[in-house]
Amino acid sequence: MASRLATPACKLFRTLVVGAFVCPCVIWAQRAPTSNERASTNAGSTNSHGLAGIWGRASRVQVFSDQPPAFTAEGQAKFNANKPGYGPRSVPPALGNDAMGTCDPLGIPRLLTLEVLPPYHRMEIIETSNRMLQHFEWHNYWREIWTDGRELPKDPEPKWMGYSVGKWEGEAFVVNSLGFDGRTWLDHFGYPHSDEMRLQERYRLLDHDTLELTMTITDPRIYAKPWSSDKKVLKLVPKGEIEESFCVPTEEQEFNNTVRNPAGGVTNKK
């Protein structure tokens, strides 16, 4: 059987001059609900805002913020050690250390800053009585946000997606998170964080089809002051479906050997 890497069904290949980060991907999910379905879903809940649906960004904004952060000494050293395959500090991906090339989880907030983009990188929001779930098309990641009134744990075990609680504050759905694994990056360009990072997200519906997201990071080990993101605007994908998407290590290694490494001048070991 021919490798999926060579088939047209693999729609997620993205190639750069110096290499590429790719992963073949394919998950079926419900279409985004209509306004009537949203109202029905939220009947009996504490709010009627209704964020459920499939969302994608209107434009590709890969960086957490256009405004550079103020690093601590530890943060600057960690930033310098990260070698992304994109942006002004890019190196050939074969010479870099981006988790995307090894199928390691990308984590939050990176999934929100990069991987929510139609037609293939979308996010589904599912609301239940005690949780909001974010289902990312990229690599089939799931994130759990508790909405049952619980407090954040004081010292949670680090997780790739962190530990998150959310609640409505007026017209904004506010998510506070901690307990992140310090190996992930904030975005595509290698901005770091520590396992002490706290993240706040604020989601606000501008209209039925438009969702605005802003984020603020507080991480005294890495950043000298809180760092806020630019506004990210997501649009409802009314007939969207979440396709199956997994990062398969064997396929990723094959792509490293046939594309990334040769593009970076790296000789594959026999």
C-alpha positions as CSV (number, residue, x, y, z in Angstrom):
1,M,0.0,0.0,0.0
2,A,1.3,3.4,-0.9
3,S,2.3,5.7,2.0
4,R,-0.3,8.2,3.1
5,L,2.5,10.8,2.7
6,A,2.2,10.5,-1.0
7,T,-1.6,10.4,-1.3
8,P,-3.7,13.4,-2.2
9,A,-5.9,12.5,0.7
10,C,-3.3,14.0,3.1
11,K,-4.5,17.6,2.9
12,L,-2.4,19.1,5.8
13,F,1.1,19.2,4.2
14,R,2.5,22.6,4.5
15,T,5.9,23.1,2.9
16,L,8.4,25.9,3.6
17,V,11.6,26.7,1.6
18,V,13.6,25.3,4.4
19,G,11.3,22.4,5.3
20,A,7.9,21.7,6.6
21,F,5.9,20.7,9.7
22,V,3.2,18.4,8.7
23,C,0.9,15.8,10.0
24,P,-1.6,13.8,8.1
25,C,-4.9,14.3,9.6
26,V,-9.0,13.0,9.5
27,I,-13.0,13.1,12.9
28,W,-16.5,13.6,12.4
29,A,-18.4,16.0,14.5
30,Q,-21.8,17.7,14.5
31,R,-22.4,20.7,12.3
32,A,-22.5,24.0,14.1
33,P,-25.9,24.5,15.7
34,T,-28.4,27.0,14.5
35,S,-29.5,29.9,16.7
36,N,-32.6,27.9,17.7
37,E,-30.5,24.9,18.6
38,R,-28.2,27.1,20.7
39,A,-31.1,28.5,22.6
40,S,-32.4,24.9,23.3
41,T,-29.0,23.7,24.3
42,N,-28.7,26.6,26.8
43,A,-32.2,26.3,28.2
44,G,-31.9,25.9,32.0
45,S,-28.3,27.0,32.2
46,T,-27.0,30.1,34.0
47,N,-26.4,32.0,30.7
48,S,-27.8,32.1,27.2
49,H,-24.7,33.3,25.4
50,G,-24.2,30.0,23.6
51,L,-20.6,29.5,22.3
52,A,-21.3,26.0,20.9
53,G,-20.3,25.4,17.3
54,I,-17.3,25.0,15.0
55,W,-15.0,28.1,14.9
56,G,-12.2,29.1,12.6
57,R,-10.0,32.1,12.4
58,A,-10.6,34.6,9.7
59,S,-6.8,35.1,9.1
60,R,-3.7,33.3,10.1
61,V,-2.1,35.0,13.0
62,Q,0.6,32.7,14.3
63,V,2.2,34.9,17.0
64,F,0.8,35.3,20.5
65,S,1.2,39.1,20.3
66,D,2.8,41.6,17.9
67,Q,4.2,43.4,21.0
68,P,7.4,41.7,22.3
69,P,7.4,40.7,25.9
70,A,9.8,41.8,28.7
71,F,11.9,38.7,29.5
72,T,13.5,37.8,32.8
73,A,17.0,36.4,32.5
74,E,15.7,32.9,32.7
75,G,13.0,33.7,30.1
76,Q,15.6,35.1,27.7
77,A,17.8,32.1,28.0
78,K,14.9,29.7,27.4
79,F,13.7,31.8,24.4
80,N,17.3,31.7,22.9
81,A,17.4,27.9,23.3
82,N,14.2,27.4,21.3
83,K,14.8,27.0,17.6
84,P,11.6,27.4,15.6
85,G,11.2,26.7,11.9
86,Y,9.2,29.9,11.3
87,G,9.7,33.7,11.8
88,P,12.8,35.9,12.0
89,R,14.7,33.3,14.1
90,S,13.8,30.4,11.9
91,V,16.2,27.5,11.2
92,P,15.7,24.6,8.9
93,P,13.2,22.4,10.8
94,A,15.6,19.5,10.7
95,L,17.9,21.6,12.9
96,G,15.2,23.0,15.2
97,N,13.5,21.7,18.3
98,D,9.8,22.4,17.7
99,A,7.6,19.8,19.2
100,M,5.6,19.7,16.0
101,G,8.3,17.7,14.4
102,T,8.2,14.9,16.9
103,C,4.4,14.6,17.5
104,D,4.6,16.0,21.0
105,P,1.5,17.9,22.1
106,L,1.5,21.6,21.3
107,G,-0.6,22.6,24.3
108,I,-2.4,25.8,25.2
109,P,-2.3,28.6,24.3
110,R,-0.4,27.5,21.1
111,L,-3.4,25.7,19.8
112,L,-5.4,28.9,20.1
113,T,-2.7,31.1,18.5
114,L,-2.0,28.9,15.5
115,E,-4.0,25.9,14.8
116,V,-7.6,27.3,14.6
117,L,-7.8,28.1,10.9
118,P,-10.1,26.9,8.2
119,P,-10.4,24.8,6.2
120,Y,-8.5,22.2,8.1
121,H,-7.6,23.7,11.5
122,R,-10.8,24.4,13.3
123,M,-12.1,24.2,16.9
124,E,-15.4,22.9,18.1
125,I,-16.9,24.2,21.3
126,I,-19.2,21.8,23.1
127,E,-21.1,23.0,26.2
128,T,-22.5,20.6,28.9
129,S,-24.0,21.2,32.3
130,N,-20.6,21.3,34.1
131,R,-17.9,21.7,31.4
132,M,-17.0,23.4,28.2
133,L,-15.0,21.2,25.8
134,Q,-12.7,22.5,23.1
135,H,-12.1,20.0,20.3
136,F,-9.2,21.0,18.1
137,E,-9.0,19.6,14.6
138,W,-5.2,19.8,14.7
139,H,-4.1,16.4,15.9
140,N,-7.5,15.7,17.5
141,Y,-6.7,17.5,20.8
142,W,-9.4,17.8,23.5
143,R,-9.4,20.4,26.2
144,E,-11.6,20.4,29.3
145,I,-12.8,23.7,31.0
146,W,-14.8,23.2,34.2
147,T,-17.8,25.4,34.6
148,D,-19.3,23.9,37.8
149,G,-18.0,26.7,40.1
150,R,-14.9,24.8,41.4
151,E,-11.7,26.7,42.2
152,L,-8.4,26.1,40.5
153,P,-6.2,23.5,42.4
154,K,-3.4,25.0,44.4
155,D,-0.6,22.7,43.1
156,P,-1.8,20.5,40.2
157,E,0.3,18.1,38.3
158,P,1.5,19.7,35.1
159,K,-0.5,18.8,32.0
160,W,-0.1,19.6,28.3
161,M,-3.4,21.4,28.3
162,G,-3.2,22.7,31.9
163,Y,-6.1,22.8,34.3
164,S,-8.9,25.2,33.5
165,V,-12.1,26.7,35.0
166,G,-14.4,29.1,33.3
167,K,-17.4,31.3,34.1
168,W,-19.5,34.1,32.6
169,E,-18.7,37.6,33.7
170,G,-21.4,39.7,32.0
171,E,-21.0,39.2,28.3
172,A,-17.5,37.6,28.5
173,F,-16.7,33.9,29.2
174,V,-13.6,34.0,31.3
175,V,-11.2,31.0,31.5
176,N,-8.4,30.9,34.1
177,S,-5.8,28.1,33.8
178,L,-2.7,26.9,35.5
179,G,-0.7,23.6,35.8
180,F,0.9,23.7,32.3
181,D,3.7,21.5,31.2
182,G,6.7,23.8,30.7
183,R,7.9,22.1,27.6
184,T,5.3,23.6,25.3
185,W,5.7,26.9,23.4
186,L,3.2,29.8,23.4
187,D,3.2,30.1,19.7
188,H,4.9,29.1,16.4
189,F,7.9,31.3,17.1
190,G,9.4,29.7,20.2
191,Y,8.2,32.0,23.0
192,P,8.5,29.9,26.2
193,H,6.7,29.6,29.5
194,S,7.4,27.8,32.7
195,D,5.2,25.4,34.7
196,E,4.2,28.3,36.9
197,M,2.4,30.1,34.0
198,R,-1.1,31.3,34.6
199,L,-3.3,32.0,31.6
200,Q,-6.5,34.0,31.4
201,E,-8.7,33.9,28.2
202,R,-11.7,36.1,27.6
203,Y,-14.2,35.0,24.9
204,R,-16.9,37.5,23.8
205,L,-19.5,37.1,21.1
206,L,-19.5,40.2,18.8
207,D,-22.4,38.8,16.9
208,H,-23.9,35.3,16.3
209,D,-21.1,34.4,13.9
210,T,-18.1,36.3,15.4
211,L,-16.2,35.4,18.5
212,E,-13.4,37.5,19.9
213,L,-10.6,36.1,22.1
214,T,-8.0,37.9,24.1
215,M,-5.4,36.2,26.4
216,T,-3.1,37.3,29.2
217,I,-0.1,35.3,30.5
218,T,1.4,35.8,33.9
219,D,4.6,33.9,34.4
220,P,7.1,35.8,36.7
221,R,9.9,33.2,36.0
222,I,9.8,34.0,32.3
223,Y,8.3,37.4,31.8
224,A,8.9,40.5,33.9
225,K,5.3,41.5,33.6
226,P,2.0,40.1,32.4
227,W,1.9,39.7,28.6
228,S,-1.4,40.2,26.7
229,S,-2.2,38.9,23.3
230,D,-3.6,40.7,20.3
231,K,-7.3,40.2,19.7
232,K,-8.0,37.0,17.9
233,V,-11.3,36.9,15.9
234,L,-13.0,33.6,15.1
235,K,-15.8,33.1,12.7
236,L,-18.5,30.4,12.9
237,V,-18.2,27.7,10.3
238,P,-21.9,26.9,9.8
239,K,-21.6,23.7,7.8
240,G,-18.2,22.6,9.2
241,E,-17.2,19.2,10.3
242,I,-14.2,18.2,12.4
243,E,-12.1,15.8,10.4
244,E,-9.9,13.0,11.7
245,S,-6.4,14.4,12.6
246,F,-3.6,12.5,14.3
247,C,0.1,13.1,14.5
248,V,1.4,9.6,13.7
249,P,5.0,9.2,14.8
250,T,5.9,6.6,12.1
251,E,4.6,8.9,9.3
252,E,6.2,12.0,10.9
253,Q,9.5,10.2,11.0
254,E,9.1,9.2,7.3
255,F,8.4,12.8,6.5
256,N,11.5,13.9,8.5
257,N,13.7,11.5,6.6
258,T,12.3,12.3,3.1
259,V,11.6,16.0,3.3
260,R,12.7,17.9,6.5
261,N,16.1,16.5,6.9
262,P,17.2,16.7,3.3
263,A,15.9,20.3,3.1
264,G,18.0,21.2,6.2
265,G,21.1,19.5,4.9
266,V,20.9,16.7,7.4
267,T,22.1,13.3,6.3
268,N,19.8,10.5,7.4
269,K,21.5,7.8,9.3
270,K,21.4,4.4,7.6
